[in-house]
Amino acid sequence: MYLDKSGVVQWVNAAMSELVGMTSSQLVGLDSWAVNDAPLQHLFGKDEVIQVSMSAESEPVWLHRTEHTPEGDAGKLLFFMDITELRGALVERQRLHAKLEASTIRDAATGLLNRKGAFQNLEAQVSRSRRYGNPLSAILIRVEDYQDLRHQRGAEAAKSWLLSVGHTINEQIRWTDVLGRLNDTVDFLLILPETASDAATQLADKIGERLAQHSSEGQSEQGVSARFGVAEWAKGDDAAKLLRRAEEALS
């Protein structure tokens, strides 16, 4: 498409006419500064990537727009490339990447964050505490019954039991707290932003009481045996050191 120095359309090719659903005679003579039709306004704007839908029935089209001013000419040429398929492929790629990324930080058995995901979250919270001096605590929860249950009743029963244990812990925490599963034996990590050690210890006691009353479908014995290690972030701690201190505090 060619616009003269006044912004009036002087020429369009057949592909452009087909794209906008107008004949060249309808387009030539249009004043780009005075166009009121929304789809056409996008064509004459400044955005490099634009979405155009010429009617309610037609599928939207994504275009990449570039301008070129011919040497010695006060007018300008507008070039449009249909990138609808390319953009669709990029959106799908982003969706698949997000799905893959989520799968790499989630524990398959419980849906909770796995060690990688939990540690990334802990690192972010430690960084925040370093910057603002906010309290931060971590609770390591070591559940003792998982391996025995797995050996006695099989992997599926153990997985169901593990899900219910995770659910029981989740019921006791705030939406800002983060729960993850660290390994296959069953260490849960509970990350508590804006929480000092006294409050974290009280929460650990509360979770311990709830786990002691825990029961799951098909389990004849009631109660979950667990140990808790509480550690509060201190200056000089990185995520690994805070986690190590929580493990050392297991009782």
SERO-4910 file (N, C-alpha, C, O; in steps of 0.05 Angstrom, whole numbers):
BEGIN
 pado doro    nc1    nc2    nc3   cac1   cac2   cac3    cc1    cc2    cc3    oc1    oc2    oc3
  Met    A     17    -24      0      0      0      0     18     25      0     37     26     15
  Tyr    A     11     44    -17     27     69    -19      9     93    -10    -13     96    -20
  Leu    A     20    109      8      6    134     17     22    158      8     47    157     10
  Asp    A      9    178     -2     24    202    -10     30    219     15     24    210     37
  Lys    A     43    242     11     52    258     34     29    268     52     33    275     75
  Ser    A      5    268     41    -19    276     56    -32    253     71    -51    257     86
  Gly    A    -21    229     67    -33    205     80    -56    193     65    -71    177     76
  Val    A    -59    200     39    -81    189     23    -71    165      8    -49    165     -4
  Val    A    -87    144      8    -79    119     -6    -80    124    -36   -100    133    -48
  Gln    A    -57    118    -49    -54    122    -78    -53     95    -93    -58     94   -117
  Trp    A    -45     74    -78    -42     48    -92    -43     25    -72    -32     28    -50
  Val    A    -56      4    -80    -56    -21    -65    -53    -44    -84    -62    -42   -107
  Asn    A    -41    -66    -75    -39    -89    -93    -63   -108    -88    -79   -103    -70
  Ala    A    -65   -129   -104    -88   -147   -103    -90   -161    -76   -112   -166    -65
  Ala    A    -66   -169    -65    -66   -183    -40    -77   -166    -17    -92   -177      0
  Met    A    -71   -141    -17    -81   -123      3   -111   -119      1   -126   -119     21
  Ser    A   -121   -117    -24   -150   -114    -28   -165   -139    -18   -186   -137     -6
  Glu    A   -153   -162    -23   -166   -187    -14   -166   -189     16   -185   -198     28
  Leu    A   -144   -180     28   -141   -182     57   -163   -165     71   -175   -175     91
  Val    A   -168   -141     62   -187   -124     75   -215   -126     64   -234   -114     74
  Gly    A   -218   -142     43   -245   -147     31   -256   -123     17   -280   -118     17
  Met    A   -238   -106      5   -247    -83    -10   -232    -82    -36   -209    -91    -38
  Thr    A   -245    -70    -56   -231    -68    -82   -211    -45    -81   -212    -28    -63
  Ser    A   -193    -45   -100   -173    -24   -101   -185      3   -105   -176     23    -94
  Ser    A   -207      4   -120   -221     30   -124   -234     40    -99   -236     65    -95
  Gln    A   -242     22    -81   -253     31    -55   -231     41    -36   -236     58    -19
  Leu    A   -207     29    -39   -185     37    -21   -170     62    -30   -164     79    -14
  Val    A   -165     63    -56   -151     87    -66   -168    112    -62   -191    113    -68
  Gly    A   -155    132    -51   -168    157    -45   -176    160    -16   -184    181     -7
  Leu    A   -173    138      0   -179    140     29   -158    157     43   -134    155     38
  Asp    A   -168    174     60   -150    191     76   -144    175    102   -162    171    119
  Ser    A   -119    167    106   -112    151    129   -116    165    155   -119    152    176
  Trp    A   -116    192    155   -120    207    179   -150    210    186   -156    217    209
  Ala    A   -167    204    167   -196    209    172   -212    183    173   -236    184    174
  Val    A   -198    160    171   -212    134    171   -225    129    198   -211    131    219
  Asn    A   -251    122    199   -265    117    224   -269     87    228   -275     79    251
  Asp    A   -266     71    207   -271     42    210   -248     30    225   -224     33    218
  Ala    A   -254     16    247   -234      6    266   -213    -12    253   -189     -7    257
  Pro    A   -221    -32    237   -200    -49    225   -181    -34    207   -157    -39    208
  Leu    A   -191    -15    192   -174      1    175   -156     20    191   -133     26    183
  Gln    A   -166     30    213   -150     47    231   -125     33    240   -104     45    241
  His    A   -128      7    246   -105     -9    255    -83    -10    233    -59     -9    239
  Leu    A    -92    -11    208    -73    -12    186    -56     13    185    -32     12    177
  Phe    A    -67     35    191    -53     61    189    -40     70    215    -29     92    216
  Gly    A    -41     53    235    -30     61    261      0     57    261     13     55    240
  Lys    A     12     57    285     41     55    288     50     27    299     74     22    299
  Asp    A     31     10    307     39    -15    318     51    -33    296     42    -34    274
  Glu    A     72    -48    304     85    -66    285     68    -91    281     67   -102    259
  Val    A     56   -101    302     39   -125    300     11   -117    306      5   -105    327
  Ile    A     -7   -123    288    -35   -115    291    -54   -138    285    -47   -157    271
  Gln    A    -77   -137    298    -98   -157    293   -120   -143    278   -130   -122    286
  Val    A   -128   -156    256   -149   -144    239   -171   -164    235   -166   -187    227
  Ser    A   -196   -156    240   -219   -172    234   -239   -154    219   -251   -136    231
  Met    A   -243   -159    194   -258   -141    177   -288   -144    181   -304   -126    173
  Ser    A   -297   -166    194   -325   -170    199   -329   -189    223   -310   -202    230
  Ala    A   -353   -189    234   -358   -207    256   -356   -236    248   -351   -253    265
  Glu    A   -361   -242    223   -361   -270    214   -333   -280    207   -328   -304    208
  Ser    A   -314   -262    201   -288   -270    191   -269   -275    215   -271   -262    236
  Glu    A   -251   -293    211   -230   -299    231   -210   -276    233   -203   -265    212
  Pro    A   -202   -269    256   -182   -247    258   -155   -255    246   -147   -279    246
  Val    A   -142   -236    234   -116   -240    221    -95   -224    235   -100   -200    241
  Trp    A    -72   -236    240    -50   -221    252    -30   -213    230    -22   -230    214
  Leu    A    -23   -188    230     -5   -177    210     20   -164    223     18   -152    244
  His    A     42   -167    209     66   -152    216     69   -129    197     70   -132    173
  Arg    A     70   -105    208     69    -80    192     97    -66    192    109    -62    213
  Thr    A    106    -59    168    131    -44    166    126    -20    147    109    -21    129
  Glu    A    142      1    151    140     25    134    166     29    119    188     22    129
  His    A    164     40     95    188     48     80    183     74     65    162     76     52
  Thr    A    201     93     68    198    118     53    218    118     30    242    118     33
  Pro    A    207    117      5    224    117    -18    242    142    -19    234    164    -11
  Glu    A    266    139    -29    285    161    -31    274    183    -49    265    177    -72
  Gly    A    274    207    -39    265    230    -55    235    232    -57    224    246    -74
  Asp    A    221    217    -40    191    217    -41    181    223    -13    190    212      7
  Ala    A    161    241    -11    150    248     15    129    228     24    120    230     47
  Gly    A    121    210      6    101    190     14    114    166     28    138    167     34
  Lys    A     98    145     33    110    121     45     95     96     36     72     97     29
  Leu    A    110     75     36    100     48     30     95     33     55    112     32     73
  Leu    A     72     20     57     65      3     80     65    -26     70     52    -33     51
  Phe    A     80    -43     84     81    -71     78     68    -87    100     73    -82    124
  Phe    A     52   -106     93     39   -123    113     44   -152    107     40   -162     84
  Met    A     53   -167    128     58   -196    125     38   -210    143     36   -204    167
  Asp    A     24   -230    132      6   -246    148     22   -265    166     35   -283    156
  Ile    A     20   -261    192     35   -278    211     16   -294    229     24   -303    251
  Thr    A     -9   -298    219    -29   -311    236    -19   -339    244    -21   -347    267
  Glu    A    -10   -355    224     -1   -382    230     24   -382    248     26   -399    266
  Leu    A     42   -364    243     66   -362    259     59   -355    288     70   -367    307
  Arg    A     41   -336    291     34   -328    319     19   -351    333     24   -356    357
  Gly    A      3   -365    318    -11   -388    330      9   -409    339      6   -421    361
  Ala    A     30   -414    323     51   -433    331     66   -423    355     73   -439    373
  Leu    A     71   -397    357     85   -386    380     69   -389    406     79   -395    427
  Val    A     43   -383    403     25   -385    426     24   -414    436     25   -420    460
  Glu    A     22   -433    417     22   -461    425     48   -470    437     49   -485    456
  Arg    A     70   -459    427     97   -465    438     98   -455    467    109   -469    484
  Gln    A     88   -431    471     89   -420    498     72   -436    517     79   -441    541
  Arg    A     49   -446    507     31   -462    524     45   -488    532     44   -497    555
  Leu    A     58   -501    512     71   -526    517     95   -522    536    101   -539    553
  His    A    109   -499    532    132   -493    549    123   -490    578    136   -499    597
  Ala    A    101   -475    581     90   -471    608     82   -497    621     86   -502    645
  Lys    A     70   -515    605     61   -541    615     85   -558    623     85   -571    643
  Leu    A    106   -557    606    131   -572    612    144   -561    637    153   -576    654
  Glu    A    145   -534    639    157   -522    662    143   -530    688    155   -535    708
  Ala    A    116   -530    686    100   -537    709    106   -566    717    107   -573    741
  Ser    A    109   -584    697    114   -612    703    141   -617    716    145   -637    730
  Thr    A    160   -598    711    187   -602    722    189   -593    751    209   -599    765
  Ile    A    169   -578    761    170   -568    788    147   -579    806    143   -570    828
  Arg    A    133   -599    795    111   -611    810    116   -640    816    127   -655    799
  Asp    A    109   -648    840    112   -676    848     89   -692    835     65   -685    839
  Ala    A     96   -713    821     75   -728    806     55   -741    825     32   -744    818
  Ala    A     64   -749    849     46   -764    867     26   -746    881      3   -755    885
  Thr    A     34   -722    887     17   -705    904      7   -680    890    -13   -667    899
  Gly    A     20   -672    868     13   -647    855     25   -623    869     22   -600    859
  Leu    A     39   -627    891     53   -605    905     79   -598    891     87   -613    873
  Leu    A     91   -576    898    117   -570    888    136   -593    895    135   -604    917
  Asn    A    154   -600    876    174   -620    883    199   -605    895    197   -581    901
  Arg    A    221   -620    898    244   -607    911    253   -583    896    260   -562    908
  Lys    A    254   -585    869    264   -563    853    245   -539    856    255   -516    860
  Gly    A    219   -543    854    200   -521    856    200   -509    884    199   -484    886
  Ala    A    201   -526    905    201   -515    932    226   -499    938    225   -478    950
  Phe    A    249   -509    928    274   -496    933    275   -469    918    286   -449    929
  Gln    A    264   -468    894    263   -443    879    246   -422    895    253   -399    897
  Asn    A    224   -432    906    207   -414    922    221   -405    947    219   -381    954
  Leu    A    235   -423    960    250   -416    984    272   -395    978    276   -377    993
  Glu    A    286   -399    956    306   -380    948    294   -352    944    306   -332    952
  Ala    A    271   -351    931    258   -325    926    250   -312    952    253   -288    955
  Gln    A    240   -328    971    232   -316    997    256   -307   1013    255   -287   1027
  Val    A    278   -322   1012    303   -314   1026    313   -288   1014    321   -270   1029
  Ser    A    312   -286    988    321   -261    975    304   -237    984    314   -215    989
  Arg    A    278   -242    987    260   -221    996    266   -213   1025    266   -189   1032
  Ser    A    272   -233   1042    278   -227   1070    305   -212   1072    308   -194   1089
  Arg    A    324   -219   1055    350   -204   1055    345   -175   1048    358   -157   1060
  Arg    A    328   -170   1029    323   -143   1020    308   -126   1039    315   -103   1044
  Tyr    A    287   -138   1051    268   -122   1068    270   -128   1098    259   -114   1114
  Gly    A    285   -149   1105    287   -156   1133    262   -169   1144    259   -170   1168
  Asn    A    245   -179   1127    220   -192   1136    226   -220   1148    244   -233   1139
  Pro    A    210   -228   1169    214   -254   1180    206   -276   1160    189   -272   1143
  Leu    A    219   -298   1162    214   -321   1145    221   -347   1160    243   -348   1172
  Ser    A    203   -366   1160    209   -391   1173    204   -415   1154    189   -412   1135
  Ala    A    217   -437   1160    213   -461   1144    208   -484   1164    221   -486   1185
  Ile    A    190   -501   1157    184   -525   1173    189   -550   1156    177   -553   1134
  Leu    A    207   -567   1165    211   -592   1151    194   -613   1166    197   -616   1190
  Ile    A    177   -627   1151    159   -647   1163    167   -674   1152    165   -679   1128
  Arg    A    177   -691   1169    185   -718   1161    164   -738   1170    161   -743   1194
  Val    A    150   -750   1151    129   -769   1156    142   -797   1157    157   -805   1139
  Glu    A    136   -812   1178    150   -837   1184    137   -861   1172    151   -882   1169
  Asp    A    112   -860   1164     97   -885   1158     97   -893   1129     87   -914   1122
  Tyr    A    107   -876   1111    102   -879   1083    114   -905   1072    101   -921   1059
  Gln    A    140   -910   1078    153   -933   1066    141   -959   1076    138   -978   1061
  Asp    A    134   -960   1102    121   -984   1112     95   -990   1098     88  -1012   1091
  Leu    A     79   -968   1094     53   -971   1081     57   -980   1052     42   -996   1042
  Arg    A     77   -969   1039     83   -977   1011     90  -1006   1009     81  -1020    991
  His    A    106  -1016   1027    114  -1044   1027     91  -1062   1033     89  -1084   1022
  Gln    A     74  -1054   1052     52  -1071   1061     28  -1071   1041     16  -1092   1037
  Arg    A     22  -1048   1030     -3  -1046   1015      0  -1037    986    -19  -1036    971
  Gly    A     25  -1031    978     30  -1025    950     31   -995    944     24   -979    960
  Ala    A     41   -989    920     46   -962    912     21   -945    910     21   -921    918
  Glu    A     -1   -956    899    -25   -940    895    -38   -932    922    -47   -910    925
  Ala    A    -38   -951    941    -49   -945    967    -32   -924    981    -42   -906    994
  Ala    A     -5   -926    978     13   -907    990      9   -879    977     11   -859    991
  Lys    A      5   -878    951      0   -853    938    -25   -839    947    -26   -815    952
  Ser    A    -47   -855    950    -72   -844    960    -69   -833    988    -79   -812    995
  Trp    A    -54   -848   1005    -49   -839   1032    -33   -814   1032    -38   -795   1048
  Leu    A    -13   -812   1015      4   -789   1013    -12   -764   1005     -8   -742   1016
  Leu    A    -30   -767    986    -47   -745    978    -64   -735   1001    -66   -710   1005
  Ser    A    -74   -753   1017    -91   -744   1040    -74   -731   1061    -84   -712   1074
  Val    A    -50   -740   1065    -32   -727   1085    -26   -698   1076    -27   -679   1091
  Gly    A    -19   -695   1050    -14   -668   1039    -38   -650   1042    -35   -627   1048
  His    A    -62   -662   1037    -87   -646   1040    -91   -637   1069    -99   -615   1074
  Thr    A    -85   -655   1088    -88   -648   1116    -70   -625   1124    -78   -607   1138
  Ile    A    -45   -626   1114    -26   -604   1121    -36   -578   1108    -35   -557   1120
  Asn    A    -44   -580   1083    -53   -556   1068    -77   -542   1082    -79   -518   1080
  Glu    A    -93   -558   1095   -117   -546   1108   -109   -528   1132   -125   -512   1141
  Gln    A    -85   -531   1142    -76   -516   1165    -61   -491   1159    -54   -475   1177
  Ile    A    -55   -486   1133    -37   -463   1127    -52   -441   1112    -74   -445   1102
  Arg    A    -38   -418   1110    -50   -395   1097    -45   -397   1067    -29   -413   1057
  Trp    A    -59   -381   1052    -55   -381   1023    -28   -371   1015    -18   -378    993
  Thr    A    -15   -355   1032     12   -345   1025     34   -365   1031     56   -362   1022
  Asp    A     27   -386   1047     47   -406   1053     50   -426   1030     32   -429   1014
  Val    A     73   -439   1029     79   -457   1006     87   -484   1017    104   -486   1034
  Leu    A     74   -505   1006     80   -532   1015     91   -547    991     81   -547    969
  Gly    A    113   -562    996    125   -578    976    134   -605    987    136   -609   1011
  Arg    A    138   -624    969    148   -651    977    177   -653    967    182   -650    943
  Leu    A    195   -659    985    224   -658    978    235   -684    966    254   -682    950
  Asn    A    224   -707    973    236   -732    964    217   -755    965    193   -751    972
  Asp    A    226   -778    958    209   -802    956    204   -815    983    186   -832    985
  Thr    A    218   -807   1003    213   -819   1029    189   -806   1043    172   -821   1052
  Val    A    188   -783   1045    168   -764   1051    178   -743   1071    173   -745   1095
  Asp    A    191   -724   1060    197   -699   1073    181   -678   1060    184   -673   1036
  Phe    A    163   -665   1075    149   -641   1065    163   -616   1075    174   -616   1097
  Leu    A    164   -596   1058    175   -570   1066    153   -550   1065    139   -546   1045
  Leu    A    150   -536   1088    130   -515   1090    145   -488   1093    160   -484   1112
  Ile    A    140   -470   1074    153   -444   1073    133   -423   1083    111   -421   1072
  Leu    A    142   -408   1103    123   -389   1117    134   -361   1115    149   -353   1133
  Pro    A    126   -346   1095    134   -317   1094    121   -302   1117    100   -309   1127
  Glu    A    135   -280   1125    125   -263   1146    118   -278   1172     99   -271   1186
  Thr    A    134   -298   1178    129   -314   1202    155   -319   1217    175   -328   1207
  Ala    A    154   -312   1243    177   -316   1261    175   -345   1272    155   -359   1268
  Ser    A    197   -353   1285    199   -381   1294    177   -389   1314    168   -412   1314
  Asp    A    169   -370   1332    149   -377   1352    123   -385   1339    111   -405   1346
  Ala    A    114   -369   1319     89   -375   1305     92   -400   1288     73   -416   1286
  Ala    A    116   -404   1277    121   -429   1261    120   -453   1279    109   -474   1271
  Thr    A    130   -452   1303    130   -474   1322    101   -481   1330     93   -504   1332
  Gln    A     85   -460   1335     57   -464   1341     42   -478   1318     26   -496   1323
  Leu    A     49   -470   1294     36   -482   1270     45   -511   1268     28   -529   1262
  Ala    A     70   -517   1273     80   -544   1272     65   -562   1292     58   -584   1286
  Asp    A     61   -551   1316     46   -566   1337     17   -572   1327      7   -593   1331
  Lys    A      5   -552   1315    -22   -554   1306    -24   -576   1284    -42   -592   1284
  Ile    A     -5   -575   1265     -5   -595   1243      0   -623   1255    -12   -642   1246
  Gly    A     18   -624   1275     23   -650   1288     -2   -662   1300     -7   -686   1298
  Glu    A    -18   -645   1313    -43   -654   1325    -62   -664   1304    -75   -685   1308
  Arg    A    -64   -650   1282    -82   -658   1261    -73   -684   1248    -89   -701   1241
  Leu    A    -47   -687   1244    -37   -712   1232    -41   -736   1250    -45   -758   1241
  Ala    A    -40   -731   1276    -44   -752   1296    -73   -763   1294    -78   -786   1302
  Gln    A    -91   -746   1284   -119   -754   1282   -125   -763   1253   -148   -769   1247
  His    A   -105   -762   1236   -110   -767   1207   -119   -796   1202   -109   -815   1215
  Ser    A   -137   -798   1183   -145   -825   1173   -151   -822   1144   -160   -801   1135
  Ser    A   -146   -843   1128   -152   -842   1100   -167   -867   1092   -167   -887   1107
  Glu    A   -180   -866   1070   -197   -888   1061   -181   -914   1058   -160   -915   1046
  Gly    A   -191   -935   1070   -178   -961   1068   -156   -966   1088   -144   -987   1088
  Gln    A   -151   -946   1105   -130   -949   1125   -142   -957   1152   -159   -942   1163
  Ser    A   -134   -980   1162   -146   -989   1187   -135   -974   1211   -150   -969   1231
  Glu    A   -110   -966   1210    -98   -952   1233   -100   -922   1229    -97   -912   1206
  Gln    A   -106   -908   1250   -110   -880   1249    -86   -865   1259    -72   -875   1278
  Gly    A    -80   -842   1248    -58   -826   1257    -33   -828   1240    -27   -850   1229
  Val    A    -19   -806   1238      6   -805   1222     28   -797   1241     26   -777   1255
  Ser    A     50   -812   1241     73   -805   1257     91   -786   1241     99   -793   1218
  Ala    A     98   -763   1252    114   -744   1238    132   -729   1257    126   -725   1281
  Arg    A    155   -720   1247    174   -704   1262    176   -677   1248    172   -675   1224
  Phe    A    181   -656   1264    181   -629   1254    208   -615   1260    218   -617   1283
  Gly    A    218   -601   1241    242   -584   1245    235   -556   1237    229   -551   1214
  Val    A    238   -537   1256    231   -509   1251    256   -492   1251    273   -495   1269
  Ala    A    259   -475   1231    282   -457   1230    272   -430   1219    256   -428   1200
  Glu    A    282   -408   1231    276   -381   1222    300   -370   1207    323   -374   1216
  Trp    A    295   -356   1186    317   -344   1170    332   -324   1187    320   -308   1202
  Ala    A    359   -325   1185    376   -306   1199    396   -294   1178    401   -307   1158
  Lys    A    406   -271   1184    425   -258   1166    448   -277   1161    459   -289   1179
  Gly    A    455   -280   1135    476   -298   1128    466   -324   1117    481   -340   1105
  Asp    A    440   -330   1122    428   -355   1111    422   -352   1082    411   -332   1073
  Asp    A    430   -373   1066    418   -376   1040    397   -398   1042    392   -408   1064
  Ala    A    384   -405   1020    362   -424   1022    372   -451   1032    359   -465   1047
  Ala    A    396   -459   1022    407   -486   1030    413   -487   1060    407   -507   1073
  Lys    A    424   -465   1070    430   -464   1099    405   -465   1116    404   -478   1136
  Leu    A    385   -450   1108    360   -449   1123    347   -477   1123    337   -486   1143
  Leu    A    347   -491   1100    336   -518   1098    353   -537   1115    341   -555   1128
  Arg    A    379   -534   1115    396   -551   1131    391   -547   1161    390   -566   1177
  Arg    A    386   -522   1170    381   -517   1198    353   -529   1206    350   -538   1228
  Ala    A    334   -528   1187    308   -541   1193    311   -571   1196    298   -583   1213
  Glu    A    328   -583   1180    333   -612   1182    347   -619   1208    341   -639   1221
  Glu    A    366   -602   1216    381   -607   1241    362   -604   1265    367   -616   1286
  Ala    A    340   -589   1262    322   -584   1284    300   -605   1286    283   -604   1304
  Leu    A    300   -625   1268    280   -646   1269    279   -659   1297    300   -667   1308
  Ser    A    255   -662   1307    253   -675   1334    229   -694   1334    224   -707   1354
***
